[in-house]
Amino acid sequence: MGIIYQKKLYSKDRVTIKAGSVVEIHVSDDYYVGSEYAQFFLRKSFDVKGLLQVVHTPFPKNWCGIPTVVVHNVGVSDFELLAGEELGEMWEFH
């Protein structure tokens, strides 16, 4: 099994994530999975700031739609995410 494709996903809207809260972040583009499956990975720099990815469910072959990223702010302060900011990457595997 190996990675055959990577695509960056970006936040559709500006979002303030309160400390301790779990929120859904909407991405700006549709996505189609052309390989066996795909999985989203949140930027590692967000981990350092206390923003953790909650849902790690793979996207199956031929899935098409707008992915929703679910995160938990475990930090002690609010986290500001700007519209158009990179959230992470969708990796496709074969």
Backbone torsions as a table, in degrees:
resi	resn	phi	psi	omega
1	MET	NA	136.9	178.9
2	GLY	-149.6	166.3	178.3
3	ILE	-80.8	131.1	178.2
4	ILE	-114.7	-13.0	-176.4
5	TYR	-161.5	142.1	175.2
6	GLN	-133.7	137.3	176.9
7	LYS	-137.5	133.3	177.5
8	LYS	-76.6	141.9	175.9
9	LEU	-115.1	145.3	-174.2
10	TYR	-124.9	149.3	178.6
11	SER	-67.4	135.0	178.8
12	LYS	-76.8	-38.9	-173.7
13	ASP	-126.6	162.3	171.6
14	ARG	-77.0	134.4	-176.3
15	VAL	-137.2	135.0	169.7
16	THR	-106.2	119.8	-177.6
17	ILE	-103.3	110.0	-178.3
18	LYS	-65.3	148.1	176.9
19	ALA	-57.1	131.6	178.6
20	GLY	86.8	-5.9	-175.9
21	SER	-95.6	157.7	174.8
22	VAL	-114.1	128.2	-177.5
23	VAL	-136.7	158.3	172.0
24	GLU	-96.7	133.9	177.0
25	ILE	-113.5	125.7	-179.2
26	HIS	-89.2	136.3	179.5
27	VAL	-91.9	163.1	-171.1
28	SER	-85.8	-14.5	-173.9
29	ASP	-129.5	153.3	169.2
30	ASP	-67.6	158.6	178.2
31	TYR	-140.1	142.1	176.2
32	TYR	-125.0	130.7	178.4
33	VAL	-94.9	110.7	-178.6
34	GLY	-98.2	-8.1	-179.1
35	SER	-103.5	-164.9	-179.0
36	GLU	-62.8	-44.5	174.8
37	TYR	-163.4	166.2	178.3
38	ALA	-135.0	156.3	177.6
39	GLN	-142.8	142.3	178.8
40	PHE	-93.0	139.6	176.9
41	PHE	-126.5	119.7	178.8
42	LEU	-68.0	147.7	178.5
43	ARG	-55.6	135.2	-179.3
44	LYS	-65.5	-28.3	-179.7
45	SER	-65.4	-22.5	177.4
46	PHE	-72.4	-32.3	177.9
47	ASP	-57.0	-43.0	-178.3
48	VAL	-61.5	-31.2	-178.8
49	LYS	-90.0	0.8	176.2
50	GLY	94.6	11.1	179.1
51	LEU	-100.4	115.7	-175.9
52	LEU	-115.0	142.3	175.2
53	GLN	-74.9	131.7	-175.9
54	VAL	-96.6	-44.6	-176.0
55	VAL	-101.7	128.7	-178.4
56	HIS	-122.7	24.5	-177.2
57	THR	-68.1	129.8	177.8
58	PRO	-69.5	152.1	175.0
59	PHE	-94.7	125.2	-175.6
60	PRO	-75.6	165.2	177.9
61	LYS	-53.9	138.6	179.0
62	ASN	70.4	9.5	174.8
63	TRP	-66.4	138.1	179.4
64	CYS	-139.3	133.8	178.5
65	GLY	159.9	-165.8	178.1
66	ILE	-105.9	112.3	-179.2
67	PRO	-65.6	147.9	172.8
68	THR	-114.6	129.2	-179.4
69	VAL	-100.6	126.9	180.0
70	VAL	-107.8	126.0	-177.4
71	VAL	-129.6	158.1	176.9
72	HIS	-124.4	125.5	176.9
73	ASN	-89.6	100.7	178.9
74	VAL	-92.5	3.7	179.1
75	GLY	-74.9	176.4	-178.8
76	VAL	-95.0	-5.3	179.1
77	SER	-132.7	164.7	178.9
78	ASP	-65.1	152.7	-179.4
79	PHE	-117.5	124.1	-178.4
80	GLU	-100.2	124.2	178.5
81	LEU	-118.6	123.9	-176.7
82	LEU	-87.7	152.1	173.8
83	ALA	-61.8	134.6	-179.4
84	GLY	85.3	-1.8	179.8
85	GLU	-76.0	140.8	179.0
86	GLU	-65.9	129.0	177.9
87	LEU	-93.7	-37.1	-175.9
88	GLY	163.8	-157.3	-176.6
89	GLU	-129.9	144.5	170.2
90	MET	-94.6	124.7	178.8
91	TRP	-109.0	132.0	175.7
92	GLU	-104.2	139.2	-177.4
93	PHE	-121.2	151.4	174.9
94	HIS	-117.7	NA	NA
